[in-house]
Amino acid sequence: MTHTSDISRPPKTLVDALAEIGSATASAELCRMGIRDAHLRGVTSRIPGKALAGPALTLQFMPIREDQYSQTEYADPEKQLHRHVLYHAQPGDFVVVDARGDLGSGVFGEMMLTYFHGRGGAGIVIDGCIRDFPKAKDLGLGMWLKGTTPNFHTQVAIFPYAVNVPIACCDRLVMPGDIIVADDDGATVVPAQMALELLKRASEHAEWEEFSRERLAQGGDLRKYYPLTDAARPEYEEWKKKHGK
């Protein structure tokens, strides 16, 4: 089992701004920047209305093999590595889990998630399941999951193997410290080194979309206003001045 060092965290102002931008814009702008598909496919929001961003703590599961892992649920809790990823948690963090898409093992339950929430954790993205969802859903965490199950984390086919290492969550590479942007559209992974440029591009995009949305709501021509054309740009520049943009 592997347990590596803590992550680097971006400034909170950057993370909060990415949350405002949302997963769809983050995914689209990353595509234009060369990351073709940053969508963590298959996980959906189980807490509708949550829109969050935060740095990723990572947890990797592997197929269970009894010579490597034979513990029952409570035999030696500190040997259960899924606990250890939570020990790194700071306010605003996400825990992102490669659970191999397994639908029979509950990576975390209510007690573990209560601890994570108490440390200020923002959300979880799990390529798999949690258990105790009827109670866990009321904790206030964002949850992007493939499913739920009554089983505990090593009951069936997988076991926790490594913390804060590169993982393949939903067949997408997630590095420790990458930024997760997640909402009702899904979860997008933003490479940490690209976050500032993404924010700059996305902010410009969001600004002209705000103008275009107004014009379209007033019956404006879709061909002129979306995407913004050169013919509409003088009007857009006046709109920016008027609104102090």
Sequence and secondary structure as in RCSB ss.txt:
>XXXX:A:sequence
MTHTSDISRPPKTLVDALAEIGSATASAELCRMGIRDAHLRGVTSRIPGKALAGPALTLQFMPIREDQYSQTEYA
DPEKQLHRHVLYHAQPGDFVVVDARGDLGSGVFGEMMLTYFHGRGGAGIVIDGCIRDFPKAKDLGLGMWLKGTTP
NFHTQVAIFPYAVNVPIACCDRLVMPGDIIVADDDGATVVPAQMALELLKRASEHAEWEEFSRERLAQGGDLRKY
YPLTDAARPEYEEWKKKHGK
>XXXX:A:secstr
 EE        HHHHHHHHHH HHHHHHHHHHTT    B TT EESSTT  EEEEEEEEEEEE  TTT    TTS
SGGG THHHHHHT  TT EEEEE TT SS BS  HHHHHHHHHTT  EEEEEEEES HHHHTTS  EEEEEEE S
S TTSSSEEEEEESS EEETTEEE TT EEEEETTEEEEE GGGHHHHHHHHHHHHHHHHHHHHHHHTT  HHHH
TTT TTTHHHHHHHHHHTT 
